Amino acid sequence: MSTSARGQIRKWVAFSALMLSFAATGCGASKGKVSGKVYYKDTPLKGGTVTFIDADKQSYLAEIQEDGSYAIDKVSPGEFSIGVETASLQPPNPNAMRNRPPADAQGNYKPPDFEARARRFIAIPGRYSDPGQSGLKYSVKTGKQEHDIKLEG
């Protein structure tokens, strides 16, 4: 075997070892996964959105499920302010409903089910929708962690 062929093999082996080390440690090993439930006056919310925002204004969003649970993957570790909103589920103005486009015949567009969303709506104080005003904070670490968010009246 020639010297240049051995050199190529060594480079390939070194590259393969490097890639295996990345796979073993996991590319997302330095990130966190935060999950939990969102409560308002000790009752789980049935919908809405949770927002985690850091000092650099990087934000992470999660939908609140009907059982109150939420989950955010691949969060960079650090200090976060948290916002919670449910206004997106609020029943729409009846006049707006009149002007919405109908479902198309091919099934490509299906209008939102506003009635189902409205059944999940629970009004919460407006201050919670702004992470800077909510008073809710959390320190995200690497790996999986649970954080329940408890809103008061």
C-alpha angles and dihedrals in degrees: 000000000000124000093246091052091052089050091053091049091050091051091049092048091048091048091048091050090051092051091048091052090053090049092048094051094039124234091247096047091112093056132083134227115211122193136161143113132289117225132188113196089344093306120110114246114240098214149343134098135294117209125195113193127181132207090270090057092249106151135200122195134200132180116236109235124220091264091054095256127136135178132195120191130199098020117169110236117257146083117319138189113215132216129189125195132182099167091099087072095050114121111264126242109274090232090058090052090058093058100046118115117255123242110276123241094243092057094240093123124042117178116234116268096243093178093057090046091049091054088059094048118115117174114232130180111284095234090074092065092067112068089203093056103032097082089222115134136171136177110222118210130187118280131023120330139164125228122173114203114218119195122193129202 
